[in-house]
Amino acid sequence: MIAFHMIYGLLLILLDIVVTVWEISTRSGAPKGLRGAAIGLMDLQIIIGIITWITAKPAASFVWHPIFMVVAIIIAHIFTSRRRSKGTRVTGWVITDVLLILGAALFHG
């Protein structure tokens, strides 16, 4: 389960970077369906992460990875909504990307 969580997480980070670049490079931003897919896949990753956490029983010191990831997904849900201005959406995607990369680095570090 850990290997699946890691590979899926890497692919998810790459997808989020694609969405971020799309959001930045087009006038209208990323398509609604692409944003929805990225957010939904992040939600699924949280569920997989919880299952992995329960089955792998990591050390108590391993707390920053899930904190970074949950905060990243909360920011993605709130700040990348189409109701937000383009600048806010871009900022939300960039912060989400940075937190996902830092969270993954903490996992692999």
C-alpha atoms as one frame of an Amber mdcrd trajectory, in Angstrom:
protein
   0.000   0.000   0.000   2.888   2.382   0.743   4.335   1.955  -2.759   0.951
   2.651  -4.366   0.476   5.746  -2.195   3.929   7.020  -3.191   3.520   6.430
  -6.942  -0.029   7.806  -6.983   1.194  10.837  -5.023   3.969  11.542  -7.512
   1.522  11.325 -10.424  -0.874  13.596  -8.551   1.835  16.212  -8.024   2.616
  16.113 -11.751  -1.093  16.521 -12.581  -1.372  19.478 -10.214   1.642  21.120
 -11.851  -0.031  20.674 -15.252  -3.218  22.280 -13.895  -1.157  25.139 -12.434
   0.631  25.775 -15.729  -2.701  25.629 -17.575  -4.220  28.067 -15.077  -1.311
  30.469 -15.558  -0.942  30.198 -19.327  -4.537  30.583 -20.499  -6.847  33.545
 -20.241  -9.769  31.572 -18.826  -7.683  29.274 -16.624  -7.861  25.514 -16.278
 -11.099  23.847 -17.390 -13.644  23.203 -14.657 -13.520  19.432 -15.262  -9.731
  19.302 -14.979  -9.802  21.212 -11.711 -12.539  18.916 -10.425 -10.585  15.820
 -11.428  -7.416  17.072  -9.706  -9.303  17.945  -6.508 -11.157  14.618  -6.533
  -7.927  12.677  -7.031  -6.361  14.594  -4.119  -9.324  13.614  -1.947  -8.837
   9.984  -2.964  -5.139  10.253  -2.077  -6.091  11.391   1.438  -8.227   8.268
   1.850  -5.393   6.075   0.574  -3.021   7.903   2.930  -5.270   7.250   5.929
  -5.445   3.557   5.045  -1.659   3.490   4.629  -1.216   5.302   7.971  -3.419
   2.743   9.741  -1.808  -0.322   8.153   1.831   0.847   8.276   1.681   2.391
  11.765   4.487   4.943  11.285   6.482   6.435  14.143   4.907   9.255  16.133
   7.511  11.650  14.709   5.994  11.124  11.253   3.390  13.831  11.633   4.445
  16.617   9.243   3.742  14.686   6.033  -0.018  14.323   6.636  -0.268  17.869
   8.008   1.312  19.366   4.864  -0.863  17.227   2.617  -4.149  17.994   4.361
  -3.375  21.728   4.383  -2.493  21.563   0.657  -5.807  19.926  -0.167  -7.778
  22.372   1.980  -6.099  25.266   0.151  -6.860  23.622  -3.208 -10.532  23.234
  -2.283 -10.911  26.816  -1.084  -8.671  28.931  -3.320  -8.927  27.239  -6.721
 -12.696  27.552  -7.083 -13.906  29.145 -10.327 -15.694  31.744  -8.175 -12.274
  33.130  -7.194 -10.318  35.597  -9.284  -7.693  34.197 -11.625  -4.909  35.599
  -9.423  -6.331  33.849  -6.364  -6.714  30.571  -8.276  -3.115  30.723  -9.526
  -1.871  31.484  -6.013  -3.943  28.600  -4.649  -2.515  26.145  -7.185   1.068
  27.319  -6.616   0.758  27.038  -2.823  -0.881  23.625  -3.213   1.986  22.455
  -5.453   4.637  23.718  -3.028   2.964  22.052  -0.036   2.508  18.755  -1.910
   6.166  18.752  -2.945   7.346  19.613   0.574   5.033  16.990   2.067   6.328
  14.359  -0.343   9.916  15.360   0.476   9.177  14.893   4.184   7.818  11.424
   3.415  10.892  10.420   1.440  13.392  12.291   3.603
